[in-house]
């Protein structure tokens, strides 16, 4: 089977509102040597029809339909297992990649073979696509690794990963229904280097109702577990326990306060990066 430079992986579950725009942002990349593997995770809306129509127009799209909903983590692994690319690029079904994203990331990775995972800066946008903020991230590996215990250093939808490192550390951990990206970064950055391009190449969609309270609680519990585990393994000093305080307090925060924050704070320029 002929190898490709890039395999793009996406999982879509009831994404009819933003799916077409998201997929077309990938198809419009200035770098075109890629395959686009999209998992339809047993959607019940118009997702299937949208994907089929798009696939008819572009042979790079490969659609796989799950006969039952299996969730994001398992769907991404399903895509990776059939991917042929030297690099694996992520894209969420409601986000937008700017045209130069792949070209910029590939040039950087080819010129810096020690970097195995590469993200980018991002524009935060609302439901209608209005830019709310410009989010910058740490760019150098040393600072990214140091601050991993404090926060997620990458926007999941922006990353391009060297397939070689996935072969070494394994795929997404299917025990994690949420925060699967953060868990993977801990494993990758333990043995390899990562970076963020200081370029705004992704539009990341934020809105107040984007995740359920139940899912948010699961995310916070996972973050607490991962940070505690990293400290227990002595990857970070015991003084790092302080970085468990913020997700712990968020987990204990009353529901009415969470709803207030979602409704009003996310509408300002103070967009929360991941905790």
One Martini backbone bead per residue (centre of mass of N, CA, C, O) as a GRO file, in nm:
protein
  275
    1UNK     BB    1   0.094   0.037   0.024
    2UNK     BB    2   0.081   0.359  -0.019
    3UNK     BB    3   0.233   0.623   0.103
    4UNK     BB    4   0.183   0.909   0.306
    5UNK     BB    5   0.221   1.204   0.463
    6UNK     BB    6  -0.101   1.235   0.537
    7UNK     BB    7  -0.338   1.176   0.805
    8UNK     BB    8  -0.671   1.248   0.853
    9UNK     BB    9  -0.862   1.273   1.162
   10UNK     BB   10  -1.218   1.200   1.223
   11UNK     BB   11  -1.502   1.253   1.441
   12UNK     BB   12  -1.865   1.203   1.394
   13UNK     BB   13  -2.146   1.333   1.602
   14UNK     BB   14  -2.387   1.517   1.524
   15UNK     BB   15  -2.250   1.759   1.291
   16UNK     BB   16  -2.436   1.930   1.085
   17UNK     BB   17  -2.365   2.240   1.142
   18UNK     BB   18  -2.017   2.213   1.082
   19UNK     BB   19  -1.900   1.992   0.890
   20UNK     BB   20  -1.864   2.114   0.608
   21UNK     BB   21  -1.667   2.340   0.689
   22UNK     BB   22  -1.453   2.158   0.813
   23UNK     BB   23  -1.388   1.974   0.572
   24UNK     BB   24  -1.327   2.206   0.364
   25UNK     BB   25  -1.072   2.309   0.518
   26UNK     BB   26  -0.908   2.058   0.434
   27UNK     BB   27  -0.954   2.053   0.120
   28UNK     BB   28  -0.814   2.365   0.114
   29UNK     BB   29  -0.537   2.294   0.125
   30UNK     BB   30  -0.221   2.362  -0.003
   31UNK     BB   31  -0.179   2.077   0.099
   32UNK     BB   32  -0.270   1.756  -0.077
   33UNK     BB   33  -0.108   1.497   0.058
   34UNK     BB   34  -0.392   1.324   0.152
   35UNK     BB   35  -0.592   1.165   0.389
   36UNK     BB   36  -0.953   1.131   0.487
   37UNK     BB   37  -1.059   1.013   0.795
   38UNK     BB   38  -1.406   0.936   0.865
   39UNK     BB   39  -1.603   0.894   1.152
   40UNK     BB   40  -1.923   0.765   1.181
   41UNK     BB   41  -2.082   0.766   1.504
   42UNK     BB   42  -2.385   0.694   1.465
   43UNK     BB   43  -2.559   0.901   1.339
   44UNK     BB   44  -2.899   1.084   1.346
   45UNK     BB   45  -2.853   1.288   1.139
   46UNK     BB   46  -2.699   1.454   0.851
   47UNK     BB   47  -2.406   1.348   0.844
   48UNK     BB   48  -2.409   1.124   0.630
   49UNK     BB   49  -2.498   1.299   0.386
   50UNK     BB   50  -2.269   1.502   0.395
   51UNK     BB   51  -2.037   1.300   0.358
   52UNK     BB   52  -2.127   1.172   0.091
   53UNK     BB   53  -2.119   1.435  -0.076
   54UNK     BB   54  -1.817   1.497  -0.029
   55UNK     BB   55  -1.696   1.222  -0.133
   56UNK     BB   56  -1.789   1.261  -0.434
   57UNK     BB   57  -1.578   1.520  -0.470
   58UNK     BB   58  -1.348   1.352  -0.287
   59UNK     BB   59  -1.109   1.091  -0.279
   60UNK     BB   60  -0.971   1.148   0.008
   61UNK     BB   61  -1.226   1.042   0.126
   62UNK     BB   62  -1.292   0.827   0.417
   63UNK     BB   63  -1.567   0.636   0.517
   64UNK     BB   64  -1.669   0.535   0.851
   65UNK     BB   65  -1.931   0.330   0.989
   66UNK     BB   66  -2.082   0.294   1.278
   67UNK     BB   67  -2.315   0.069   1.420
   68UNK     BB   68  -2.214   0.212   1.684
   69UNK     BB   69  -2.159   0.400   1.952
   70UNK     BB   70  -1.802   0.457   2.071
   71UNK     BB   71  -1.661   0.715   2.051
   72UNK     BB   72  -1.379   0.902   2.021
   73UNK     BB   73  -1.141   0.721   2.101
   74UNK     BB   74  -1.210   0.467   1.927
   75UNK     BB   75  -1.239   0.617   1.658
   76UNK     BB   76  -0.949   0.722   1.634
   77UNK     BB   77  -0.813   0.444   1.641
   78UNK     BB   78  -0.951   0.335   1.392
   79UNK     BB   79  -0.816   0.539   1.201
   80UNK     BB   80  -0.514   0.489   1.262
   81UNK     BB   81  -0.503   0.180   1.176
   82UNK     BB   82  -0.555   0.280   0.854
   83UNK     BB   83  -0.333   0.465   0.832
   84UNK     BB   84  -0.060   0.596   0.597
   85UNK     BB   85   0.077   0.820   0.738
   86UNK     BB   86   0.349   0.985   0.869
   87UNK     BB   87   0.120   1.179   0.953
   88UNK     BB   88  -0.106   1.287   1.215
   89UNK     BB   89  -0.412   1.460   1.176
   90UNK     BB   90  -0.624   1.674   1.346
   91UNK     BB   91  -0.999   1.703   1.347
   92UNK     BB   92  -1.268   1.867   1.429
   93UNK     BB   93  -1.616   1.890   1.331
   94UNK     BB   94  -1.616   2.225   1.435
   95UNK     BB   95  -1.358   2.305   1.301
   96UNK     BB   96  -1.087   2.520   1.157
   97UNK     BB   97  -0.867   2.518   0.889
   98UNK     BB   98  -0.621   2.678   0.762
   99UNK     BB   99  -0.464   2.661   0.455
  100UNK     BB  100  -0.149   2.655   0.591
  101UNK     BB  101  -0.123   2.433   0.801
  102UNK     BB  102   0.017   2.182   0.670
  103UNK     BB  103   0.258   2.320   0.541
  104UNK     BB  104   0.377   2.432   0.809
  105UNK     BB  105   0.401   2.163   0.968
  106UNK     BB  106   0.569   1.995   0.769
  107UNK     BB  107   0.814   2.178   0.750
  108UNK     BB  108   0.887   2.162   1.048
  109UNK     BB  109   0.910   1.852   1.084
  110UNK     BB  110   1.121   1.803   0.860
  111UNK     BB  111   1.331   2.018   1.004
  112UNK     BB  112   1.236   1.866   1.301
  113UNK     BB  113   1.278   1.539   1.390
  114UNK     BB  114   1.253   1.571   1.715
  115UNK     BB  115   0.966   1.645   1.651
  116UNK     BB  116   0.644   1.467   1.726
  117UNK     BB  117   0.465   1.723   1.820
  118UNK     BB  118   0.229   1.962   1.658
  119UNK     BB  119   0.108   2.274   1.711
  120UNK     BB  120  -0.113   2.567   1.749
  121UNK     BB  121  -0.249   2.838   1.724
  122UNK     BB  122  -0.570   3.019   1.807
  123UNK     BB  123  -0.898   3.076   1.727
  124UNK     BB  124  -1.175   3.191   1.890
  125UNK     BB  125  -1.508   3.071   1.838
  126UNK     BB  126  -1.831   3.074   1.772
  127UNK     BB  127  -2.118   2.951   1.642
  128UNK     BB  128  -2.086   3.180   1.395
  129UNK     BB  129  -1.755   3.244   1.372
  130UNK     BB  130  -1.673   3.444   1.574
  131UNK     BB  131  -1.414   3.619   1.695
  132UNK     BB  132  -1.298   3.625   2.039
  133UNK     BB  133  -0.992   3.512   2.019
  134UNK     BB  134  -0.633   3.491   2.081
  135UNK     BB  135  -0.449   3.189   2.121
  136UNK     BB  136  -0.174   3.120   2.305
  137UNK     BB  137   0.130   2.923   2.330
  138UNK     BB  138   0.359   2.722   2.394
  139UNK     BB  139   0.662   2.636   2.195
  140UNK     BB  140   0.867   2.500   2.374
  141UNK     BB  141   0.949   2.203   2.503
  142UNK     BB  142   1.046   2.271   2.788
  143UNK     BB  143   0.783   2.430   2.867
  144UNK     BB  144   0.575   2.218   2.799
  145UNK     BB  145   0.675   1.998   2.993
  146UNK     BB  146   0.665   2.167   3.255
  147UNK     BB  147   0.337   2.251   3.203
  148UNK     BB  148   0.171   1.983   3.186
  149UNK     BB  149   0.079   1.976   3.495
  150UNK     BB  150  -0.114   2.242   3.450
  151UNK     BB  151  -0.170   2.193   3.129
  152UNK     BB  152  -0.285   2.187   2.818
  153UNK     BB  153  -0.055   2.245   2.540
  154UNK     BB  154  -0.285   2.152   2.333
  155UNK     BB  155  -0.473   2.159   2.047
  156UNK     BB  156  -0.615   1.892   1.928
  157UNK     BB  157  -0.706   2.010   1.635
  158UNK     BB  158  -0.382   2.097   1.567
  159UNK     BB  159  -0.240   1.835   1.550
  160UNK     BB  160   0.078   1.680   1.460
  161UNK     BB  161   0.185   1.337   1.426
  162UNK     BB  162   0.423   1.111   1.452
  163UNK     BB  163   0.389   0.784   1.387
  164UNK     BB  164   0.637   0.675   1.541
  165UNK     BB  165   0.534   0.751   1.832
  166UNK     BB  166   0.278   0.574   1.827
  167UNK     BB  167   0.432   0.305   1.801
  168UNK     BB  168   0.566   0.338   2.087
  169UNK     BB  169   0.313   0.438   2.291
  170UNK     BB  170   0.056   0.437   2.143
  171UNK     BB  171  -0.255   0.504   2.158
  172UNK     BB  172  -0.534   0.576   2.267
  173UNK     BB  173  -0.686   0.555   2.573
  174UNK     BB  174  -0.987   0.367   2.619
  175UNK     BB  175  -1.039   0.454   2.927
  176UNK     BB  176  -1.077   0.741   2.785
  177UNK     BB  177  -1.350   0.940   2.700
  178UNK     BB  178  -1.183   1.171   2.813
  179UNK     BB  179  -0.881   1.328   2.788
  180UNK     BB  180  -0.710   1.162   2.571
  181UNK     BB  181  -0.496   1.371   2.491
  182UNK     BB  182  -0.355   1.431   2.761
  183UNK     BB  183  -0.264   1.141   2.809
  184UNK     BB  184  -0.086   1.121   2.552
  185UNK     BB  185   0.113   1.349   2.615
  186UNK     BB  186   0.250   1.220   2.856
  187UNK     BB  187   0.377   0.987   2.687
  188UNK     BB  188   0.525   1.146   2.469
  189UNK     BB  189   0.687   1.363   2.655
  190UNK     BB  190   0.867   1.142   2.799
  191UNK     BB  191   1.031   1.066   2.498
  192UNK     BB  192   0.955   1.344   2.354
  193UNK     BB  193   0.904   1.615   2.140
  194UNK     BB  194   0.744   1.942   2.152
  195UNK     BB  195   0.528   2.186   1.971
  196UNK     BB  196   0.443   2.530   1.876
  197UNK     BB  197   0.317   2.722   1.647
  198UNK     BB  198   0.328   3.085   1.597
  199UNK     BB  199   0.037   3.019   1.453
  200UNK     BB  200  -0.285   3.090   1.312
  201UNK     BB  201  -0.445   2.766   1.209
  202UNK     BB  202  -0.701   2.775   1.404
  203UNK     BB  203  -1.056   2.727   1.460
  204UNK     BB  204  -1.200   2.732   1.777
  205UNK     BB  205  -1.489   2.611   1.918
  206UNK     BB  206  -1.700   2.809   2.137
  207UNK     BB  207  -1.944   2.729   2.399
  208UNK     BB  208  -2.147   2.709   2.670
  209UNK     BB  209  -2.281   2.409   2.561
  210UNK     BB  210  -2.043   2.203   2.469
  211UNK     BB  211  -2.075   2.064   2.756
  212UNK     BB  212  -2.152   1.863   2.990
  213UNK     BB  213  -2.150   1.824   3.321
  214UNK     BB  214  -2.071   1.527   3.321
  215UNK     BB  215  -1.827   1.553   3.130
  216UNK     BB  216  -1.674   1.759   3.299
  217UNK     BB  217  -1.633   1.575   3.544
  218UNK     BB  218  -1.471   1.361   3.391
  219UNK     BB  219  -1.240   1.548   3.314
  220UNK     BB  220  -1.151   1.632   3.598
  221UNK     BB  221  -1.089   1.348   3.701
  222UNK     BB  222  -0.873   1.287   3.488
  223UNK     BB  223  -0.681   1.517   3.556
  224UNK     BB  224  -0.625   1.431   3.845
  225UNK     BB  225  -0.513   1.154   3.778
  226UNK     BB  226  -0.277   1.235   3.586
  227UNK     BB  227  -0.125   1.422   3.780
  228UNK     BB  228  -0.088   1.223   4.009
  229UNK     BB  229   0.060   1.006   3.844
  230UNK     BB  230   0.307   1.179   3.762
  231UNK     BB  231   0.400   1.223   4.054
  232UNK     BB  232   0.420   0.924   4.144
  233UNK     BB  233   0.642   0.874   3.903
  234UNK     BB  234   0.844   1.133   3.918
  235UNK     BB  235   0.803   1.352   3.682
  236UNK     BB  236   0.716   1.527   3.931
  237UNK     BB  237   0.706   1.715   4.187
  238UNK     BB  238   0.532   1.747   4.488
  239UNK     BB  239   0.468   2.054   4.440
  240UNK     BB  240   0.253   1.983   4.203
  241UNK     BB  241  -0.012   1.947   4.371
  242UNK     BB  242  -0.123   2.236   4.324
  243UNK     BB  243  -0.242   2.148   4.026
  244UNK     BB  244  -0.506   2.009   4.165
  245UNK     BB  245  -0.681   2.245   4.273
  246UNK     BB  246  -0.842   2.356   4.033
  247UNK     BB  247  -0.998   2.094   3.945
  248UNK     BB  248  -1.117   2.043   4.226
  249UNK     BB  249  -1.281   2.306   4.252
  250UNK     BB  250  -1.440   2.265   3.989
  251UNK     BB  251  -1.580   2.003   4.083
  252UNK     BB  252  -1.713   2.163   4.346
  253UNK     BB  253  -1.869   2.347   4.187
  254UNK     BB  254  -2.151   2.487   4.152
  255UNK     BB  255  -2.381   2.476   3.905
  256UNK     BB  256  -2.466   2.782   3.887
  257UNK     BB  257  -2.177   2.881   3.833
  258UNK     BB  258  -2.115   2.729   3.577
  259UNK     BB  259  -2.344   2.854   3.410
  260UNK     BB  260  -2.250   3.144   3.436
  261UNK     BB  261  -1.971   3.111   3.306
  262UNK     BB  262  -2.066   3.004   3.035
  263UNK     BB  263  -2.259   3.242   2.951
  264UNK     BB  264  -2.041   3.491   3.004
  265UNK     BB  265  -1.731   3.440   2.981
  266UNK     BB  266  -1.728   3.307   2.685
  267UNK     BB  267  -1.817   3.603   2.564
  268UNK     BB  268  -1.543   3.685   2.608
  269UNK     BB  269  -1.193   3.718   2.583
  270UNK     BB  270  -1.184   3.507   2.829
  271UNK     BB  271  -1.068   3.228   2.723
  272UNK     BB  272  -1.055   2.907   2.802
  273UNK     BB  273  -0.833   2.705   2.854
  274UNK     BB  274  -0.727   2.427   2.952
  275UNK     BB  275  -0.682   2.321   3.281
   0.00000   0.00000   0.00000
